[in-house]
Structure formats: structure tokens, C-alpha cells
């Protein structure tokens, strides 16, 4: 298992995702270099190998963090609000990136978010927890076809219907906690 977080080293993006973590896991230098090169390409960071992290946009730094995690080839990718601080445009770009990675790698992703639109865009399944103590309130199947377009999906009637259904359940939980 692995989790993503924004962790950039002082060098450029290629050094930020240099496979330092994979070195400690016994990955040979040549394989590490190959993984890094592929990760830089997948992240859309070609041409930014010598750019310092402070010069990268928030979305680029998020892609660096995601690629650093993916270099390790985890069976399960844990992501806790990774796009919460991004603007809408960048967030949608990151959704597209993550969906493309998932289509290619097909690894399990446990994604925690408080953004219902984000959950519907990315998930195959949404587990709604109750307020304290956090317990399973409902389990929703998200059966939108793949591959998904993060913008186009939000314009569909199916998205709107499922969003309203889950939003109603969230509202019930919110009203219940306010009444207590």
C-alpha cells in the first residue's frame, strides 16, 4: 500500500520522483531509471526535468507526488483528499490523469474525498459514512461507463440523478447531526 502526498525534493521533477523510495525497496538502478522516465512522461512533465518544485503549478506538484507513489507499484493506492486544495480546472485535469492511470494500471484505489462530484467522477463505488461515530450509512454502485471524461460525465442526466440521490442521503445525515 502507498499513499500520495506532495513531497518534492529541491531538484527538478525527475529528481523529485527519482525513485529514492524504490531504492530502499531493492529496485535495481536501471529499472528505477526506467520507472522514473515513464512516470515523468505519464505525468505530462516532459520538458520540466530541470524545473525546481517551487516553479511548478499545484497540479504539476500533485502529479509529481502521484508519480512518486506509482513508481513503487503499490497494489493499493491510498489517496486522502489529494486534490482538495486545487482550483476546479486543475482538479479536473488531475481527475483525467488519475482516470487514465487507472485505465492503464487497473490497480485498486481507495480515494477519500468530501467532494461528491469528485467521488462520482472517479469512483466505481461510493461508501457514505455517517457522522460520529463514522459508520457505514450507504454503499452506492457508480456504474458510469469507462473510460470517463471528467467534464462530459458531469453533464449527463445519469450523473445528475445519482448526485441528487446521494446528496439527499448526505442531507439526511446532516439534518440528523444538527438535531442531536
C-alpha positions in Angstrom: 0.0 0.0 0.0 1.1 3.5 -0.6 -0.3 7.0 -0.2 0.2 10.2 -2.2 1.3 13.4 -0.6 3.0 16.5 -2.0 6.7 15.7 -1.3 9.2 17.3 -3.7 12.9 17.4 -3.3 14.9 20.6 -4.1 15.9 19.4 -7.6 13.6 19.2 -10.6 10.6 16.9 -11.1 12.8 14.0 -12.3 14.8 14.2 -9.1 11.6 14.6 -7.1 10.4 11.3 -8.4 13.9 9.8 -8.6 12.9 6.5 -7.2 14.5 7.2 -3.9 11.8 5.2 -2.2 12.2 2.3 -4.6 16.0 2.2 -3.9 15.2 1.3 -0.4 12.9 -1.5 -1.7 15.7 -3.2 -3.7 14.8 -1.9 -7.2 17.8 -2.0 -9.4 19.2 1.3 -10.7 18.3 0.6 -14.4 14.8 -0.4 -13.5 14.4 2.7 -11.3 15.6 4.9 -14.1 13.1 3.3 -16.5 10.3 3.8 -14.0 11.2 7.4 -13.4 11.3 8.1 -17.2 7.9 6.5 -17.7 6.5 8.4 -14.7 7.7 11.8 -16.0 6.1 11.1 -19.4 2.8 9.8 -17.8 2.7 12.8 -15.6 3.0 15.1 -18.6 6.2 16.6 -17.2 8.4 16.2 -20.2 10.5 19.3 -20.6 10.3 20.1 -16.8 13.0 17.8 -15.6 15.2 20.7 -14.5 12.5 22.8 -13.1 12.5 23.4 -9.3 9.4 22.3 -7.5 8.6 25.8 -6.3 8.3 26.8 -10.0 5.7 24.1 -10.7 2.0 24.7 -10.5 -0.1 23.0 -7.8 -1.3 20.5 -10.4 2.2 19.7 -11.5 3.3 19.1 -7.9 0.3 16.8 -7.4 1.3 14.8 -10.5 4.9 14.6 -9.2 3.5 13.2 -5.8 1.3 10.8 -7.6 4.1 9.5 -9.9 6.5 9.1 -6.9 3.9 6.8 -5.4 3.2 4.9 -8.6 7.0 4.2 -9.2 6.7 1.9 -6.2 4.0 -0.1 -8.0 1.7 -0.4 -5.0 -1.1 -3.0 -5.1 -3.4 -0.4 -3.4 -3.1 3.3 -3.8 -4.4 5.3 -0.8 -5.4 8.9 -1.6 -6.8 11.1 1.2 -8.2 14.4 -0.2 -5.3 14.7 -2.7 -6.9 17.4 -4.9 -8.8 19.3 -2.2 -6.6 22.4 -2.4 -6.6 22.7 -6.2 -8.7 25.0 -8.3 -11.5 23.5 -10.3 -9.7 23.4 -13.6 -6.6 21.8 -12.2 -8.7 19.4 -10.2 -10.5 18.2 -13.4 -7.1 17.8 -15.1 -6.0 15.7 -12.2 -9.2 13.6 -12.4 -8.4 13.0 -16.1 -4.8 12.0 -15.2 -5.9 9.6 -12.4 -8.6 8.1 -14.6 -6.0 7.5 -17.4 -3.6 5.9 -15.0 -6.4 3.7 -13.6 -7.4 2.6 -17.2 -3.8 1.6 -17.8 -2.7 0.1 -14.5 -6.1 -1.2 -13.1 -4.8 -1.0 -9.5 -7.1 -0.6 -6.5 -7.5 3.0 -5.4 -9.0 4.0 -2.1 -9.9 7.6 -2.5 -11.2 9.7 0.4 -13.0 12.9 -0.5 -15.7 15.2 0.8 -16.4 16.4 -2.8 -19.4 14.4 -4.1 -18.8 15.4 -7.7 -15.2 14.2 -7.4 -16.4 10.9 -5.9 -18.9 10.3 -8.8 -16.3 11.2 -11.4 -13.6 8.8 -10.1 -15.3 6.0 -8.3 -16.8 2.6 -9.1 -18.3 2.6 -5.6 -19.0 5.2 -3.1 -19.2 4.4 0.6 -21.0 7.0 2.6 -20.2 7.2 6.2 -22.3 8.6 9.0 -21.3 11.4 11.3 -19.6 10.4 14.5 -19.1 7.7 15.1 -18.3 7.0 11.5 -20.3 4.0 10.4 -21.4 2.7 7.0 -24.6 4.7 6.1 -24.9 3.6 2.4 -23.0 1.9 -0.3 -23.6 3.2 -3.8 -22.6 1.5 -7.1 -21.2 4.0 -9.6 -21.8 2.3 -13.0 -20.9 5.1 -15.4 -19.1 3.6 -18.4 -15.3 3.8 -18.7 -13.2 5.5 -20.0 -14.7 8.5 -18.4 -14.5 12.2 -19.4 -14.4 14.2 -16.2 -16.2 17.2 -17.8 -18.6 15.4 -20.1 -19.7 12.9 -17.4 -20.9 15.8 -15.2 -23.2 17.0 -18.0 -25.1 13.7 -18.2 -28.6 13.1 -16.7 -27.3 9.9 -15.0 -24.7 11.9 -13.2 -27.3 14.4 -12.0 -29.7 11.6 -10.8 -27.0 9.8 -8.8 -25.7 13.1 -7.5 -29.2 14.1 -6.2 -29.8 10.6 -4.7 -26.5 10.7 -2.7 -26.9 14.4 -1.9 -30.3 13.6 -0.3 -28.7 10.9 1.8 -26.0 13.3 2.9 -28.6 15.9 3.7 -30.4 13.4 5.9 -27.2 12.8 7.8 -26.5 16.5 8.1 -30.1 17.2 9.5 -29.7 14.2 11.9 -26.5 15.6 13.4 -27.9 19.1 13.7 -30.9 17.7 15.6 -28.7 15.8 18.1 
